[in-house]
Amino acid sequence: MSLVLTWWAALIGLAVAIILILQHLNPVYALMLGAVVGCLLGGANLTQTINILIAGGQSVMGIVLRVLAAGMLAGVMMESGAADTLARAIVTKMGDRLAILALALATMVITAVGVFIPVAVLIVAPIALEVGQRMHISKLALLVALSGGGKAGNIISPNPNTIAAAKGFNVELSQVMIADFVPAVVALIVTVLVATLLKGKGSAVLERDLDILASEAHPDSLPSLGTALVTPVLAIVLLLLNPIGSLLHIGVLTKFSLDAMYVLPIAAIVGALAMRQGHKLMSYAQAGMNRMTDVVLILIGAGAIGAVITSSDLPAQLIHLIKMSGISGVFLAPIAGILMAGATASTSTGVILATGSFSKAVLGFGISPLAGAAMMHTGAIVCDHLPHGNYFHVTANAMRMSISERSKGILYESLVGGAAVITATIMYGFF
């Protein structure tokens, strides 16, 4: 008979990991230490503890491979200037009259094509500050526009968080991207409405704030819009071939079951060649790999703590408790996403922890894997911008905001994430 850890020990292990992360211990060590504590308190001996941790690491290898593949695409989009080109094109084409929508949409698009949300904000921030000074839009409104747009794009992107949501529930990446499209559109609409209401509140953009533009690449050095679109368009088309074939009952397309592990690097290589940057592929790949290293390490740690929870009777106890309370089990998926991402102040880490720890319990309520993935994934963007995370400080620096000023945006950013998760919960939890 296999070992079953006690539920309270698994919770203590998870709590230890989160507390250590909040105390700024390296998240990987925090997660692994929490896993060890949970195992030992739960009744495992030293050998069994090691076996559980190894099993947890092995369980995330599929996600690791796809995350590393995504690094190639991210590296090309960021390092080549393709993402910058897309942002500038959107803002220029839409004009000053639709400035807030243009900035939010620009951040959404470049996040949706595989650029990390903090990097997306860094790319669009110089443009936003320039537009903000010209159109008298406050920094707070600009921050909400960029952050909200990034959140909307993040739930429909081939980024690590979406990959983790898909593989955590054993569904295709493209399916999660499609499922989260409507919640993403709702998030974009709420972003524009909230940012518009805030455009006269908060500090104005000053001339000295524009010194950030000096460090940006000159537009002449950026690729053309046509070549910049090659990588994201090719990736999206290849990822959607199978779902479109299934939807339209086209037998030929249903046979093209292309995994993100193949699609993302192929799209990146073709895109780099289209931009005549093939000679820089090695450096792009290295840059992408560097950005993914931390995510991969966290995946291993999250796999360990996830294995502790799935090896315990916690999922069964959760199902029993929720059924006894009369609360719909549908709410477990979004709440898990909100709590784990809020605790770690990271979308990716939050999704990884939530799926690894609670996907079994969510499925135990009869919720479909795709519905669980969509609700948990959108839940993770509600509180991923809290001050103990990297994103909070990156965006503060990008927008030339003090910590107190940056903190004023937290509530409004949560409204955007809340709109997305409420939409997803209504769509997939009750219909």
Disulfide bonds with the S-S distance in Angstrom:
none
